Amino acid sequence: MVKRIFALSILLVIGLISQAHEFWLQPKKFRYNLGEDIKLDFMVGESFTGEFWDLALHKAEQMNLHRASGSIDLKNKIKPSAGNNILVKADQEGTYLFSLQSNAAYIELEGDKFNEYLKEDGLDYILEERASLNILQKPSKEFYTRYAKLLVQTGTTPDNTFRKNLGFRYEVIPVENPYSLKVGDYLQCRILFEGKPAAHALVKVWNKVNSTTFLQNIYTETDGTIRFPISAAGPWMVSSVRMVPSEKEGAQYHSLWASLVFGI
């Protein structure tokens, strides 16, 4: 299977947070023993470097923990603090899937900045639409929603929780359990938009090794999948964004941001 990987770059942690896009759930570590506390930070930034999510400005519509024994609603356990936003006891062996869906926040950008954002995130179809309407220089009003997922492992026995389809409007689902993989293996992920394969979508794959983050930009196949090598141990993130016309007044567009974080 041929993948259209058009860039591989080393990202030093010097980007401006104000220009960052990614949102993710960050654990203190990725593997836990029974009885340990799992503490999560809600982060926004780039290259696994960022700021704590401002819960005074943004809200979590859903926050859940999914395990082999079932799902737990964590929304009322979220702390609006700078980090340590969720604390869960690792009281069962297996793979834990944490998930968060945010509310639809609002942003307005100048024309040039919006166009650069579209180029960076592979949203060429929106850029082409703006060009055809001769509105490239006009500002853009946008709602955006985050769909963040995190996999951690408790104990030594992985299970199939990793493949659970949460029904998010935009979602990253791994085909293999990352906690069954080792360096040198490959991981395949499926990107779904409204439950269907998101063909030819730009996906960013991040891997942090010590203080340096590596980025691969990959386009999905027709079936919505990507496949990439697990080249190093450490934190990994798979992220993508989809933009659609806004269904409600006040903005032209609605962007849907999906991320999946795990550790090797």
C-alpha positions, 0 to 999 in steps of 0.5 A: 500500500502506497502512502503519500507521505510528503514531509518528515521534519524535526520540530524544535519546541520553539513554536508560538503557542498562540499559533498552535492548534493541537489539543490532547489529553496528557498523562504523567506516564502511559503504563500503570500498576494496579492501585496507582493514580492516573492524572491527566492534563488537558493540553493545547499547543504543538509538538507535545509542548503547550499550555494548559487548556483554559477551562474558564473559556472552554467546556467539556461536553463529554468526558469518559473512561472506557474499559473492558468492564464498561464506561464511566462518565467523568464529566463531573470529576473534571477540575478547572485547574492548571493541569491535573484535570482528571484523577482516576484510580488504576483499579483494573488491569487492561487498556484504558481509553479516555475520551473528551468532546469539547463544546463549540468554541468561536474564533475569528481570523484575518484572511491571510492568517486563516488561509495559512491555517488552511494550508498548514492543516491540509484544508485545500478544499476550503481554500479553493472554495474561498478562492472561487468566491474571491474572498481570500482576503476577507476574515473568517468566522469559525466554530471549533470542536475538539475530540480527544482520545488517550490510551494508557495501559494498566498491568501487563495484559492489553485488551480490545478497548482501544478499538471502541468506536465512540461515535464522535463526528471526527475520530481516530481509531487504531486498528492495532493496540499500541500496547501490543506493539514495540519499536520497529512495528507498524501501526494502522489507524482509521480516520472516520468522519460522521462514521464513514472513512475520511478519504485523502485527509491530512493526518499528522503523526507526532512522536516525542523523543527526549526534547525533540518532536518528529512530525510525519504528514500523511494523507489517508487512503480511500478507506480512511486509513494510514499506516506508519512505523513505530520508529522510537519509544515515547509519546505518540499523537495522531491528529487531524482536522476536518472543516465543514460549513457551520450549521448555526449562525455566527460563523461560516465554518465549523472545524472538527479536531480529532486526536489520539495519544498513546505511549510506546 
